[in-house]
């Protein structure tokens, strides 16, 4: 049974509905209110397990407005479950402002652990699991994404991102350019679902796969990249994009890529594709 005046942070399945834990089912079936991203999505999950509950939407566009009423319910001794559409709330999902406000108000916050796409991918990636950094979604804007990735090129930790499959190929190409095409990496697509696909290789190999395999453009993806070993990354510590832009101003793309490959040790074809991307 749930405790009065408690905010429960409940992890829900990332794909396979059977991953919902018995404890999560009990909590969802006994709280006074369930705060969820999409009431239709959560309603289908609850229906699958025969759970009847009162739902309220809490998403990025209305979260601040929902905090007050939910805190009032909790202060009066009511219990609330916070869920996202999939996985553990707060990790690239709404919920942080509510949890922070509840803690500041002296309200008990209790985790009901379970599925998390980032941890699921990390567990099967074959890359060092600790230390690791979870970085959410890369920027949708090309320039901002590339600048951020370049700044992470020498980080020794294993790095984990979520990414829309519509941008998967572009992000992998940007990672290869920033970190070096030979950096080991992993992509998990549609994890725990019927068409689950996992693929390990170098960033260059994964970028080529994502750009050519139609299946790579379906579902949702997790990217895991091995940390820097302290050696040259993405052009030997240089700002690789800056180097390529400078060369491309003076040379045709093919010649610019050849010169950059000789100077950095990176693969010419990868640098050539990067020059074309920068020209866009």
C-alpha positions in Angstrom: 0.0 0.0 0.0 1.1 3.6 -0.6 1.9 5.9 2.3 -0.1 9.1 2.7 1.5 12.3 1.7 4.1 10.6 -0.5 5.2 11.4 -4.1 6.2 8.1 -5.7 8.5 8.3 -8.7 7.6 5.2 -10.7 9.5 3.6 -13.6 7.4 2.2 -16.4 8.3 -0.1 -19.3 10.4 1.2 -22.2 8.8 -1.3 -24.6 8.0 -4.7 -23.2 5.0 -4.2 -20.9 5.9 -7.2 -18.8 8.8 -5.2 -17.4 6.4 -3.3 -15.1 7.2 -4.6 -11.6 4.6 -5.9 -9.2 5.4 -3.1 -6.8 4.9 -0.5 -9.5 1.5 -2.1 -10.3 0.5 -1.9 -6.7 1.5 1.7 -6.3 -0.2 2.8 -9.5 -3.4 1.0 -8.4 -3.5 2.6 -4.9 -2.3 6.3 -5.3 -4.9 9.1 -5.3 -3.5 10.6 -8.5 -1.1 9.6 -11.3 0.9 12.5 -12.9 1.8 11.4 -16.4 3.1 12.9 -19.7 0.2 11.6 -21.8 -3.0 10.4 -20.2 -3.9 8.3 -23.2 -0.5 6.5 -23.2 -0.5 5.8 -19.5 -4.2 4.9 -19.7 -3.4 2.1 -22.1 -0.7 0.8 -19.8 -3.0 0.8 -16.8 -5.8 -0.9 -18.9 -3.3 -3.7 -19.8 -3.0 -4.5 -16.1 -6.6 -3.8 -15.1 -5.6 -0.7 -13.0 -8.1 2.1 -12.5 -6.7 5.4 -11.5 -7.2 9.2 -11.6 -4.8 10.7 -14.2 -3.5 14.2 -14.6 -1.2 15.3 -17.4 2.2 16.8 -16.5 4.4 17.6 -19.4 7.0 20.2 -20.5 4.3 22.7 -21.5 2.2 22.6 -18.3 4.5 21.3 -15.5 4.9 24.6 -13.7 1.1 25.0 -13.5 0.6 21.5 -12.2 3.0 21.7 -9.3 0.8 23.8 -7.0 -2.3 21.5 -7.1 -0.2 18.4 -6.8 1.7 19.7 -3.8 -1.6 20.7 -2.2 -2.9 17.2 -2.6 0.3 15.8 -1.0 0.1 18.3 1.9 -3.4 17.1 2.6 -2.2 13.5 2.9 -2.9 12.3 -0.6 -0.5 10.1 -2.5 0.8 10.8 -6.0 2.6 8.6 -8.6 4.8 10.4 -11.1 5.4 8.5 -14.4 6.7 9.3 -17.8 5.6 7.7 -21.1 8.5 5.2 -20.8 11.3 4.4 -18.4 12.4 6.3 -15.3 10.9 9.8 -14.9 13.2 12.9 -15.0 15.8 11.3 -17.3 15.1 13.3 -20.4 11.5 13.4 -19.3 9.4 15.8 -17.2 9.3 15.6 -13.4 12.3 17.4 -12.0 10.6 20.6 -11.0 7.8 18.7 -9.2 10.3 16.5 -7.3 12.4 19.5 -6.3 9.4 21.4 -5.1 8.1 18.4 -3.1 11.5 18.0 -1.4 11.7 21.7 -0.6 8.2 21.4 0.9 9.2 18.6 3.2 7.2 16.0 1.3 8.5 12.5 1.1 9.6 11.3 -2.3 10.0 7.6 -2.8 11.5 5.8 -5.9 9.9 2.8 -7.4 12.8 1.7 -9.6 12.6 -0.2 -12.9 13.3 0.2 -16.6 15.7 2.9 -17.9 16.8 2.9 -21.5 20.2 4.4 -20.7 21.1 1.8 -18.1 19.7 -1.0 -20.3 21.9 0.0 -23.2 25.0 0.5 -21.0 24.5 -3.1 -19.6 24.9 -4.7 -23.1 27.2 -2.2 -24.8 30.4 -4.0 -23.9 32.0 -0.6 -22.9 33.2 0.4 -19.5 30.1 0.9 -17.4 31.7 3.2 -14.9 32.2 6.1 -14.7 29.6 7.1 -17.3 27.8 10.3 -18.1 24.2 10.4 -19.3 23.7 13.5 -21.5 20.1 13.3 -22.6 19.3 14.2 -26.2 21.9 16.0 -28.3 20.9 19.4 -29.6 18.6 19.4 -32.7 20.6 22.3 -34.1 23.6 21.2 -36.1 26.0 23.8 -35.0 25.2 23.6 -31.3 25.3 19.8 -31.4 28.7 19.7 -33.1 30.2 22.3 -30.7 29.0 20.4 -27.7 30.4 17.1 -29.0 33.7 18.6 -29.8 33.9 19.8 -26.2 33.4 16.2 -25.0 36.0 14.6 -27.3 38.6 14.2 -24.5 36.3 13.1 -21.7 37.5 9.7 -20.3 34.0 8.6 -19.2 31.7 6.4 -21.2 29.0 8.7 -22.7 25.4 7.9 -23.2 22.8 9.8 -25.3 19.2 9.3 -26.3 18.5 10.2 -30.0 15.6 10.2 -32.4 16.2 7.8 -35.2 15.5 10.7 -37.6 18.8 12.3 -36.5 20.7 9.1 -35.6 22.9 9.0 -38.7 23.7 12.7 -38.5 24.6 12.5 -34.8 26.8 9.5 -35.3 28.6 11.2 -38.2 29.1 14.3 -35.9 30.4 12.0 -33.2 32.9 10.3 -35.6 34.1 13.7 -36.7 34.5 15.0 -33.2 35.8 11.9 -31.4 37.5 10.1 -34.3 36.0 7.4 -36.5 37.8 4.6 -34.7 36.2 5.3 -31.2 34.3 2.2 -30.0 30.5 2.8 -29.7 27.2 1.0 -29.5 23.6 1.7 -30.6 20.5 0.2 -29.1 17.4 0.7 -31.1 13.8 -0.2 -29.9 15.2 -1.8 -26.7 12.9 -4.5 -25.2 10.5 -4.2 -28.1 9.7 -6.8 -30.8 12.1 -5.3 -33.3 15.0 -4.7 -30.8 18.3 -4.2 -32.5 21.7 -3.7 -30.9 24.9 -2.9 -32.9 28.5 -2.4 -31.7 31.4 -1.1 -33.8 33.4 2.1 -34.4 31.7 5.4 -34.7 32.6 5.4 -38.4 31.0 2.0 -38.9 27.9 2.9 -37.0 27.5 6.1 -38.9 27.7 4.2 -42.2 25.2 1.7 -41.0 22.7 4.3 -39.8 22.9 6.1 -43.1 22.3 3.1 -45.2 20.1 0.7 -43.3 16.3 1.6 -43.5 15.7 -0.2 -40.1 18.0 2.3 -38.4 15.4 5.0 -39.2 12.6 3.4 -37.1 11.9 3.7 -33.4 14.0 5.3 -30.7 17.8 4.8 -30.1 20.4 5.0 -27.3 24.0 5.8 -28.2 26.8 4.7 -26.0 30.4 5.8 -26.8 33.6 4.7 -25.1 35.6 7.4 -23.3 38.8 9.0 -24.5 42.0 7.0 -23.8 44.1 10.2 -23.7 45.3 9.8 -27.3 44.5 12.1 -30.3 40.8 12.6 -30.7 39.0 14.1 -33.6 42.1 15.6 -35.1 44.8 15.2 -32.5 43.3 17.7 -30.1 42.6 20.3 -32.8 39.3 21.8 -33.5 38.6 19.5 -36.4 35.7 21.4 -37.8 37.8 24.6 -37.8 40.6 22.8 -39.6 38.2 21.4 -42.2 36.6 24.7 -42.9 40.0 26.4 -43.3 41.1 23.7 -45.8 37.8 23.7 -47.7 38.2 27.4 -48.3 41.4 26.8 -50.2 41.0 23.3 -51.7 38.3 21.2 -53.4 36.6 18.9 -50.9 38.5 15.7 -51.9 41.9 17.4 -51.6 40.9 19.1 -48.3 39.9 15.7 -46.9 43.2 14.1 -48.1 45.3 16.8 -46.4 43.3 16.6 -43.2 43.6 12.8 -43.2 47.3 13.0 -43.5 47.5 15.6 -40.7 45.2 14.0 -38.2 45.3 10.2 -39.0 41.5 10.2 -39.5 39.9 8.3 -42.4 39.7 10.4 -45.6 36.2 9.3 -46.5 34.9 10.2 -43.1 36.6 13.7 -43.3 35.2 14.1 -46.8 31.6 13.5 -45.6 32.2 15.9 -42.7 33.4 18.7 -45.1 30.2 18.2 -47.1 28.1 18.4 -43.9 29.9 21.6 -42.9 29.2 23.1 -46.3 25.5 22.7 -45.7 
